[in-house]
Amino acid sequence: MGDGGGGPGEGHVKIAERCKNLYGTAKTKMQGTDEFFDELAKRENLPEYSGELYLEKHQGTYTSQSENKRLNRLAERELHLTEWLCAVAGKNADLDRLWKRLLFSQFHDVLPGSSIERVHKESREDLTEVAKKAREKSDEIIASLSGGDGVSAINPSPFSRREYINVNGESYLFDGVGYSAKPIEKSAPTVKVGKNFLENESIILTFGSDGEIVSYYDKITDKELSQGRLNLLTIYKDKKLYYNAWDIDKDYVKYPENLKSDTVKTFIDGGRAVAEITYRYGKSVIKQFVSVSSGKTVRVDNEINWAEKNKMLRALFYPSIYADKAECDIQFGSIERSAKNETSIEKEQFEVCAHKYVSVKNKDGVFAVISDCKYGYRIKENAVSLNLLRSPKYPDPNCDMGTHKFSYAFGLYADEKETVKEGYNFNYPLVVVDKKIDISPVATFDCDDVIIETIKRSFDGEYTIVRAYERFGKTVDTAMKINIPYKEILVSDLEENNRKAATENFTFSPHEIKTILIK
């Protein structure tokens, strides 16, 4: 049976042999997968299914072992930064071992949070070390690119951004393109606070007596985003099931306990208007820092001391924008899922997985909840619910007990493209350094349907690689502008094999990933 998730054991083999020609049962035979699919390909009129093959169990794995999931995303982010900076500097970084340690911690019972306590303890140590070693290499490259003292910001996101940054209590402004770096100057947005509100040039947030947001008013469009409450913290019974860390009881929604805040304090911190909100539940203390800077995104930073048994903490959003379908961000694209709760299939999708964000949209815009380390969402009954913490007791009795720090965000956006941009920029925050550094993009595309996911050195050290993909399900023709001197352009498969000559003009099919090599 091995340790990889339940292959056939001796009993299974014996039963299969008995059923070869057993009266009253279907005839069976054992064979390899190649033979099976070769035979299947010859058959006609097979039933077809179009859509996601949603697994109707193990939805708890999107949330269990919260710190491992946060460190996994951090390690991915740091390696992404290091690879890009090495490509800019023309230096080959030996990151192979770090990538393998990261991938090892993505084994199917480690990253999902369904291993024993020792496994997750060692995984956290591994991921912390991966992130640390990657940042040390990044710092080394930054020092080599530095042009003296100063304050600069590095943008490791593929998207441009105009963003205020808090540096030692003072506000600085970065206004630049994707995959770039530049010196920054002191500058502050116009923000205001009152006893129960935060305000900037775009929105006004008003808080209720229990700490939830009762109004998100868009000053630009003169529209109200909140239909009821936003960021309503709620505790649910997380019933102990046989597969405790793996599964969530779908009837959990019947037992909500809305949290009531102990204190709400508003203040201005650099270029941010902040509401510090404290909640207490049982032996747990939940502290949130809800903040706005410029733009329409609301950021929520969390500091939680969690000490509950078989309980689940969620943040609920009841926006004025809603729809029958939701978009869920996944790797290299998105998947559309039903937000209704009528059919047997829809009812089983009471928890769905997403990477950077989930969103719903109508004629007034797009409402999105964005996360940098949370994966479990419920999008039903006119609400978007983000799963923040669980507390299963098997196979790790101490799962998620203790201190947590993580962030999420939400906001109203004009369209899907702006939502994708906000998701990337939230997940790839600006890196502030006390050096003067100036980096221009290695390459850009003239079509915003194409996103540059990764810039790195090739395995053989001879090329700079630009890995890009079409994000919105279209066939597009686009030109790539290369901003460094080069001798040749090639395209290859993902493993950098099967190389072929290319020009700066490309056609991307829907969701196609291209690996482009520049010498």
C-alpha positions as CSV (number, residue, x, y, z in Angstrom):
1,M,0.0,0.0,0.0
2,G,2.9,2.4,0.4
3,D,2.6,5.7,2.2
4,G,1.3,7.7,-0.7
5,G,-2.5,7.7,-0.1
6,G,-3.9,4.2,-0.2
7,G,-2.8,2.0,-3.2
8,P,-4.2,-1.5,-3.5
9,G,-3.4,-4.0,-0.7
10,E,-3.4,-7.8,-0.7
11,G,-7.1,-7.9,0.1
12,H,-8.0,-5.7,-2.8
13,V,-6.0,-7.8,-5.2
14,K,-7.6,-11.0,-4.0
15,I,-11.1,-9.5,-4.4
16,A,-10.3,-8.3,-7.9
17,E,-9.1,-11.8,-8.8
18,R,-12.3,-13.4,-7.5
19,C,-14.5,-11.0,-9.5
20,K,-12.9,-11.9,-12.8
21,N,-16.0,-14.0,-13.6
22,L,-18.2,-14.1,-10.6
23,Y,-21.9,-14.6,-11.1
24,G,-23.9,-11.5,-10.1
25,T,-21.0,-9.0,-10.4
26,A,-19.5,-7.1,-13.2
27,K,-16.6,-8.9,-14.8
28,T,-13.3,-7.3,-13.8
29,K,-9.6,-7.6,-14.8
30,M,-6.4,-6.0,-13.6
31,Q,-4.3,-4.1,-16.0
32,G,-2.0,-1.0,-16.3
33,T,-3.3,2.5,-17.0
34,D,-1.8,2.6,-20.5
35,E,-3.8,-0.5,-21.5
36,F,-6.9,0.9,-19.9
37,F,-6.9,4.2,-21.7
38,D,-5.9,2.7,-25.0
39,E,-9.0,0.5,-24.8
40,L,-11.1,3.4,-23.7
41,A,-10.0,5.5,-26.7
42,K,-11.5,2.8,-29.1
43,R,-15.0,3.1,-27.6
44,E,-17.7,5.3,-29.0
45,N,-20.7,7.2,-27.4
46,L,-19.1,7.5,-24.0
47,P,-20.8,9.9,-21.6
48,E,-19.2,13.3,-21.3
49,Y,-18.9,15.8,-18.4
50,S,-18.0,19.4,-18.8
51,G,-16.9,21.3,-15.7
52,E,-14.8,21.0,-12.6
53,L,-14.4,17.6,-11.1
54,Y,-15.0,18.9,-7.6
55,L,-14.0,16.6,-4.8
56,E,-17.0,16.5,-2.4
57,K,-14.9,16.0,0.7
58,H,-11.7,17.2,2.4
59,Q,-12.6,20.9,2.2
60,G,-11.0,21.4,5.6
61,T,-7.5,21.0,4.0
62,Y,-7.8,24.5,2.6
63,T,-7.4,25.9,6.1
64,S,-5.8,23.4,8.5
65,Q,-2.3,24.2,9.7
66,S,-2.5,27.9,8.9
67,E,1.1,28.7,9.6
68,N,2.4,26.1,7.2
69,K,0.3,27.6,4.5
70,R,1.5,31.1,5.2
71,L,5.1,30.0,5.2
72,N,4.6,28.1,2.0
73,R,3.3,31.2,0.3
74,L,6.2,33.3,1.8
75,A,8.8,30.8,0.5
76,E,7.3,30.9,-3.0
77,R,7.3,34.7,-2.9
78,E,10.9,34.9,-1.8
79,L,12.2,32.4,-4.4
80,H,10.2,34.3,-7.1
81,L,12.0,37.6,-6.0
82,T,15.4,36.0,-5.9
83,E,15.1,34.4,-9.4
84,W,14.1,37.7,-10.9
85,L,16.9,39.7,-9.2
86,C,19.5,37.1,-10.3
87,A,18.2,37.4,-13.9
88,V,18.5,41.2,-13.7
89,A,22.1,40.9,-12.4
90,G,23.0,38.2,-14.9
91,K,24.0,35.9,-12.1
92,N,23.1,32.2,-11.8
93,A,21.7,31.4,-8.3
94,D,21.9,27.8,-7.2
95,L,18.3,27.6,-5.9
96,D,17.7,23.9,-6.7
97,R,18.0,22.7,-3.2
98,L,15.7,25.4,-1.9
99,W,13.0,24.6,-4.5
100,K,13.2,21.0,-3.6
101,R,12.8,21.7,0.1
102,L,9.7,23.8,-0.7
103,L,8.2,21.1,-3.0
104,F,8.9,18.5,-0.4
105,S,6.7,20.5,2.0
106,Q,3.9,20.5,-0.6
107,F,3.5,16.7,-0.3
108,H,-0.2,15.8,-0.2
109,D,-0.5,15.5,3.6
110,V,1.9,18.3,4.5
111,L,0.6,21.5,2.8
112,P,-3.1,20.4,3.2
113,G,-2.5,20.2,7.0
114,S,-3.4,16.5,7.5
115,S,-0.1,15.1,8.9
116,I,1.0,14.4,12.5
117,E,2.4,17.2,14.7
118,R,6.1,16.4,14.1
119,V,5.7,16.6,10.3
120,H,4.2,20.1,10.5
121,K,6.8,21.3,13.0
122,E,9.6,20.1,10.6
123,S,7.8,21.6,7.6
124,R,7.6,25.0,9.3
125,E,11.3,24.9,10.1
126,D,12.1,23.9,6.5
127,L,9.9,26.7,4.9
128,T,11.3,29.3,7.3
129,E,14.8,28.3,6.2
130,V,13.9,28.4,2.5
131,A,12.5,31.9,2.8
132,K,15.5,33.1,4.9
133,K,18.1,31.7,2.5
134,A,16.3,33.1,-0.5
135,R,16.1,36.5,1.0
136,E,19.8,36.4,1.9
137,K,20.6,35.7,-1.8
138,S,18.2,38.6,-2.8
139,D,20.0,41.0,-0.4
140,E,23.3,40.0,-1.9
141,I,22.1,40.8,-5.4
142,I,20.5,44.1,-4.2
143,A,23.8,45.1,-2.7
144,S,25.6,44.4,-6.0
145,L,23.0,46.5,-7.9
146,S,23.1,49.4,-5.4
147,G,24.2,52.9,-6.3
148,G,24.7,54.3,-2.8
149,D,22.6,55.2,0.2
150,G,18.9,56.2,0.0
151,V,15.5,54.7,0.2
152,S,14.2,52.6,-2.7
153,A,11.3,50.2,-3.3
154,I,11.4,47.1,-5.4
155,N,8.3,45.9,-7.2
156,P,8.4,42.1,-7.8
157,S,4.9,42.1,-9.2
158,P,4.2,41.9,-12.9
159,F,1.9,44.9,-12.5
160,S,2.4,48.6,-12.2
161,R,1.3,50.2,-8.9
162,R,1.0,53.6,-7.3
163,E,1.3,52.8,-3.6
164,Y,2.2,54.5,-0.3
165,I,4.5,52.6,2.0
166,N,5.1,53.1,5.7
167,V,8.8,53.4,6.3
168,N,9.8,53.9,10.0
169,G,6.5,55.7,10.7
170,E,6.7,57.9,7.6
171,S,4.9,57.7,4.3
172,Y,6.7,57.2,1.0
173,L,5.2,56.9,-2.5
174,F,6.2,54.3,-5.1
175,D,4.8,54.9,-8.6
176,G,6.3,52.5,-11.1
177,V,5.8,49.6,-13.5
178,G,6.0,45.9,-12.9
179,Y,9.4,44.1,-12.2
180,S,11.1,47.4,-11.5
181,A,12.8,49.3,-8.7
182,K,13.4,53.0,-8.1
183,P,14.3,55.5,-5.3
184,I,11.2,56.8,-3.4
185,E,10.4,60.1,-1.8
186,K,8.3,61.0,1.2
187,S,4.7,61.6,0.4
188,A,1.4,61.0,2.1
189,P,-2.1,60.4,0.8
190,T,-5.1,62.3,2.2
191,V,-6.6,60.1,4.9
192,K,-9.0,60.9,7.8
193,V,-10.2,59.1,10.9
194,G,-13.1,59.6,13.2
195,K,-14.5,57.7,16.2
196,N,-16.1,55.1,13.9
197,F,-14.9,55.8,10.4
198,L,-11.8,55.8,8.1
199,E,-11.7,57.8,4.9
200,N,-9.4,58.4,1.9
201,E,-9.9,60.1,-1.5
202,S,-12.0,57.2,-2.8
203,I,-13.9,55.5,0.1
204,I,-15.4,56.0,3.5
205,L,-15.6,53.0,5.9
206,T,-18.0,53.2,8.8
207,F,-17.8,50.6,11.7
208,G,-20.7,49.3,13.7
209,S,-20.7,48.8,17.5
210,D,-19.5,45.1,17.1
211,G,-16.5,46.1,15.0
212,E,-17.9,45.0,11.7
213,I,-18.0,47.4,8.7
214,V,-21.6,48.6,8.2
215,S,-20.8,51.0,5.3
216,Y,-18.3,51.0,2.5
217,Y,-19.2,54.2,0.5
218,D,-17.5,54.7,-2.8
219,K,-17.1,58.5,-3.2
220,I,-16.1,58.2,-6.9
221,T,-19.2,56.3,-8.1
222,D,-21.5,57.4,-5.3
223,K,-22.4,53.8,-4.5
224,E,-22.7,51.8,-1.3
225,L,-20.8,48.4,-1.3
226,S,-22.1,47.1,2.0
227,Q,-25.5,45.4,2.0
228,G,-25.6,44.6,5.7
229,R,-22.1,44.0,7.0
230,L,-18.6,43.5,5.8
231,N,-15.8,41.7,7.6
232,L,-18.2,40.2,10.2
233,L,-16.1,37.8,12.3
234,T,-18.1,34.7,13.1
235,I,-17.3,31.5,15.1
236,Y,-18.8,28.2,14.1
237,K,-18.9,24.7,15.6
238,D,-16.3,22.6,13.7
239,K,-17.8,19.2,14.3
240,K,-15.2,16.4,15.0
241,L,-15.4,14.1,12.1
242,Y,-13.5,10.9,11.4
243,Y,-11.1,12.7,9.1
244,N,-10.9,15.7,11.4
245,A,-8.2,17.8,9.8
246,W,-9.5,16.9,6.3
247,D,-13.2,17.5,6.5
248,I,-15.7,20.2,7.4
249,D,-19.3,19.3,8.3
250,K,-21.5,21.0,5.6
251,D,-24.1,21.8,8.3
252,Y,-21.7,24.1,10.2
253,V,-23.5,27.2,9.0
254,K,-26.4,26.3,11.3
255,Y,-24.4,27.2,14.4
256,P,-23.0,30.8,14.0
257,E,-21.8,33.0,16.8
258,N,-21.1,36.6,15.7
259,L,-18.2,38.2,17.6
260,K,-18.6,41.5,19.4
261,S,-15.6,43.7,19.7
262,D,-14.1,44.7,23.0
263,T,-12.5,47.9,21.8
264,V,-12.3,49.9,18.6
265,K,-9.5,52.5,18.3
266,T,-8.8,54.7,15.2
267,F,-5.6,56.5,14.3
268,I,-3.4,57.6,11.5
269,D,-0.1,55.7,11.0
270,G,2.1,57.2,8.3
271,G,0.0,57.1,5.1
272,R,-2.7,54.8,6.5
273,A,-5.9,55.4,8.3
274,V,-6.3,52.5,10.8
275,A,-8.9,51.0,13.0
276,E,-7.5,48.6,15.7
277,I,-10.3,46.2,16.8
278,T,-10.0,43.7,19.6
279,Y,-12.2,40.6,20.1
280,R,-12.2,38.0,22.8
281,Y,-13.8,34.6,22.6
282,G,-13.2,31.8,25.2
283,K,-9.5,31.8,25.8
284,S,-8.7,33.4,22.4
285,V,-7.8,37.0,21.6
286,I,-8.3,38.3,18.1
287,K,-6.8,41.7,17.1
288,Q,-7.4,43.2,13.7
289,F,-5.9,46.3,12.1
290,V,-8.3,47.4,9.3
291,S,-6.6,50.1,7.2
292,V,-7.0,52.2,4.1
293,S,-4.3,54.2,2.3
294,S,-5.1,55.3,-1.3
295,G,-7.4,53.6,-3.6
296,K,-10.4,51.3,-2.9
297,T,-8.6,48.3,-1.3
298,V,-9.2,47.7,2.5
299,R,-6.4,45.8,4.2
300,V,-7.0,43.6,7.3
301,D,-3.9,42.6,9.3
302,N,-4.5,40.0,12.0
303,E,-2.8,39.1,15.2
304,I,-4.6,36.1,16.8
305,N,-3.9,34.0,19.9
306,W,-6.1,31.0,19.1
307,A,-7.0,28.5,21.8
308,E,-10.3,26.9,20.7
309,K,-11.2,23.2,20.3
310,N,-13.2,22.2,17.2
311,K,-14.2,25.7,16.4
312,M,-13.8,27.6,13.1
313,L,-13.2,31.4,12.7
314,R,-14.5,33.0,9.5
315,A,-14.8,36.5,8.0
316,L,-18.2,37.2,6.3
317,F,-18.9,39.8,3.7
318,Y,-22.4,40.8,2.5
319,P,-21.7,43.1,-0.4
320,S,-24.3,45.0,-2.5
321,I,-22.6,43.4,-5.5
322,Y,-23.5,39.7,-6.0
323,A,-24.1,37.2,-8.8
324,D,-25.1,33.6,-9.5
325,K,-21.5,32.8,-10.3
326,A,-18.1,33.6,-8.7
327,E,-14.7,33.7,-10.1
328,C,-12.0,31.9,-8.2
329,D,-8.3,32.6,-8.9
330,I,-6.2,29.5,-9.6
331,Q,-2.7,28.9,-11.0
332,F,-2.3,30.6,-14.4
333,G,-6.0,31.5,-14.6
334,S,-9.3,31.3,-12.9
335,I,-12.3,29.0,-12.6
336,E,-16.0,30.0,-12.5
337,R,-18.2,28.4,-9.9
338,S,-21.8,28.6,-9.0
339,A,-22.7,30.9,-6.1
340,K,-26.2,29.3,-5.9
341,N,-27.2,26.7,-3.4
342,E,-30.0,24.8,-5.2
343,T,-28.9,21.6,-6.9
344,S,-27.2,18.7,-5.2
345,I,-23.9,19.6,-6.8
346,E,-24.1,23.3,-5.7
347,K,-25.0,22.3,-2.1
348,E,-21.9,20.0,-2.0
349,Q,-19.7,23.0,-3.0
350,F,-20.1,24.6,0.4
351,E,-16.4,25.3,0.5
352,V,-14.2,26.0,-2.5
353,C,-10.6,26.6,-3.0
354,A,-8.9,29.7,-4.5
355,H,-5.4,31.2,-4.6
356,K,-5.2,35.0,-4.7
357,Y,-8.8,36.0,-4.6
358,V,-12.5,35.2,-5.2
359,S,-14.9,37.7,-6.7
360,V,-18.5,38.4,-7.7
361,K,-19.6,41.0,-10.2
362,N,-22.5,42.8,-11.7
363,K,-23.1,46.1,-13.7
364,D,-21.7,48.1,-10.7
365,G,-18.3,46.4,-10.7
366,V,-16.4,43.6,-9.0
367,F,-16.3,42.8,-5.3
368,A,-13.3,40.7,-4.4
369,V,-11.8,39.2,-1.2
370,I,-8.0,38.8,-1.6
371,S,-5.7,36.7,0.5
372,D,-2.0,35.9,0.7
373,C,-2.3,32.6,2.5
374,K,-5.9,31.5,2.9
375,Y,-7.5,29.1,0.5
376,G,-11.0,28.2,1.8
377,Y,-14.1,30.2,0.8
378,R,-17.9,29.8,0.9
379,I,-19.8,31.8,-1.7
380,K,-23.5,31.2,-1.0
381,E,-26.6,33.0,0.3
382,N,-25.5,36.5,-0.9
383,A,-22.3,36.3,1.2
384,V,-18.6,35.7,0.7
385,S,-17.1,33.8,3.6
386,L,-13.3,33.5,4.1
387,N,-12.1,30.6,6.4
388,L,-9.5,32.1,8.7
389,L,-8.7,29.3,11.3
390,R,-9.8,25.9,12.3
391,S,-8.9,23.8,15.4
392,P,-9.2,20.0,14.5
393,K,-7.7,17.6,17.0
394,Y,-6.7,14.7,14.7
395,P,-4.1,13.7,13.6
396,D,-2.4,16.7,15.3
397,P,-4.0,17.6,18.7
398,N,-2.3,21.0,18.7
399,C,-3.2,22.0,15.2
400,D,-3.3,25.8,14.9
401,M,-3.1,26.4,18.6
402,G,-1.1,29.5,19.4
403,T,-0.2,32.8,17.7
404,H,-1.0,33.7,14.1
405,K,-0.2,36.7,11.9
406,F,-1.7,36.9,8.5
407,S,-3.5,39.4,6.2
408,Y,-6.3,39.6,3.7
409,A,-8.0,42.5,1.9
410,F,-11.2,43.3,0.0
411,G,-12.5,46.0,-2.3
412,L,-14.6,47.2,-5.2
413,Y,-13.0,47.2,-8.6
414,A,-13.9,48.3,-12.1
415,D,-13.4,45.0,-13.8
416,E,-11.7,41.6,-13.8
417,K,-8.4,43.0,-15.0
418,E,-8.2,45.4,-12.1
419,T,-9.0,42.6,-9.7
420,V,-6.3,40.4,-11.1
421,K,-3.8,43.3,-10.7
422,E,-4.8,43.9,-7.1
423,G,-4.5,40.2,-6.3
424,Y,-0.9,40.1,-7.7
425,N,0.2,43.3,-6.0
426,F,-1.2,42.2,-2.6
427,N,0.6,38.9,-2.9
428,Y,3.9,40.5,-4.1
429,P,4.4,43.4,-1.7
430,L,6.9,46.1,-2.4
431,V,10.4,45.5,-0.9
432,V,11.9,48.6,0.8
433,V,15.7,48.8,1.0
434,D,18.0,51.5,2.4
435,K,19.9,51.8,-0.8
436,K,19.6,53.6,-4.1
437,I,18.6,51.0,-6.7
438,D,17.1,51.4,-10.2
439,I,15.8,48.5,-12.2
440,S,13.9,48.7,-15.5
441,P,11.8,45.8,-16.7
442,V,13.6,43.1,-18.6
443,A,10.7,42.7,-21.0
444,T,7.1,43.8,-21.4
445,F,4.1,42.8,-23.6
446,D,1.9,45.3,-25.5
447,C,-1.2,43.3,-24.5
448,D,-2.5,43.4,-21.0
449,D,-4.2,40.0,-21.4
450,V,-0.7,38.5,-21.1
451,I,1.0,38.3,-17.7
452,I,4.7,37.7,-17.1
453,E,4.6,35.3,-14.2
454,T,8.3,34.6,-13.8
455,I,11.7,36.0,-14.8
456,K,14.7,33.8,-14.1
457,R,17.9,32.4,-15.4
458,S,17.7,29.2,-17.5
459,F,18.9,25.9,-16.0
460,D,22.0,25.9,-18.2
461,G,22.8,29.5,-17.2
462,E,22.9,30.8,-20.8
463,Y,19.6,32.6,-21.0
464,T,17.2,34.9,-19.3
465,I,13.8,33.3,-19.2
466,V,10.5,35.1,-19.4
467,R,7.6,32.8,-18.5
468,A,4.3,34.4,-19.5
469,Y,0.7,33.3,-19.9
470,E,-2.6,34.4,-21.3
471,R,-4.9,35.1,-18.3
472,F,-8.4,35.8,-19.6
473,G,-9.2,32.9,-22.0
474,K,-8.6,34.7,-25.3
475,T,-6.4,34.1,-28.4
476,V,-4.2,37.2,-28.6
477,D,-1.4,38.5,-30.9
478,T,1.1,40.5,-29.0
479,A,4.6,42.0,-29.3
480,M,7.2,41.6,-26.6
481,K,9.5,44.5,-26.1
482,I,12.9,43.4,-24.8
483,N,14.7,46.1,-22.9
484,I,18.1,44.4,-22.7
485,P,20.7,43.8,-25.5
486,Y,20.2,40.3,-26.9
487,K,21.5,37.9,-29.5
488,E,18.6,35.5,-30.0
489,I,15.1,34.6,-28.8
490,L,14.0,31.0,-28.4
491,V,10.8,29.3,-27.1
492,S,10.8,26.0,-25.3
493,D,8.6,23.7,-23.2
494,L,8.3,24.2,-19.4
495,E,11.4,22.1,-18.8
496,E,13.4,24.4,-21.2
497,N,13.8,21.6,-23.8
498,N,12.6,21.4,-27.4
499,R,14.0,24.9,-28.1
500,K,12.9,26.7,-31.3
501,A,13.8,30.1,-32.8
502,A,11.4,32.9,-32.2
503,T,10.9,36.6,-32.8
504,E,9.4,39.3,-30.6
505,N,5.9,38.7,-32.0
506,F,3.8,36.0,-30.3
507,T,0.4,34.4,-30.5
508,F,-1.0,33.1,-27.2
509,S,-4.0,30.7,-27.3
510,P,-6.4,30.9,-24.3
511,H,-4.5,30.3,-21.0
512,E,-1.4,29.2,-22.9
513,I,1.9,29.3,-21.0
514,K,5.0,30.3,-23.0
515,T,8.6,29.9,-21.9
516,I,10.7,32.4,-23.8
517,L,14.5,32.3,-23.7
518,I,16.6,35.5,-24.3
519,K,20.4,35.3,-24.8
